[in-house]
């Protein structure tokens, strides 16, 4: 099996989507949480 076939594996795509989603959530939280907490402090 070549690398291209391996990258098209549905399981690998699912893992990539999950990792991308987690990174997006972390970046979103880092951008939004300080703005939410500023009025409280």
N, C-alpha and C positions, 0 to 999 in steps of 0.2 A: 504494500500500500504506500502510495506516495504522500508527501506532506500536504499536497492540495486536497486529496481525498480525506486525509485526517482532519484538516481544518473544516471541511464541510460536514463533519460528523454532527448530528443533531445534539448529542450530549455536550460536545465542546462548544457549540453555539449557545446552548442553554447556560453553560458556565460563564461564557463571555458576557452574555446579557446580564446575568446576575451580578458579576463583578462590576460591569459598567454601571448598573443601577445603584450598587452600593457606593461607588465612587461619587456618583451624581448626588445621592442623598447626603453624603458627608459634606461635599462642597456646598450644597444648598443649605444645610444646617449651619455651616460655618459662616455663610453670608447672611442668613436670616436671624439666627438666634441672638447675636449681639444687638441687632436693631430692635428685637422684641424685648430684650432685658434692659435696654438703656432707659426707657421711661420708668422702670421699677426701681432703679438704683437712685 
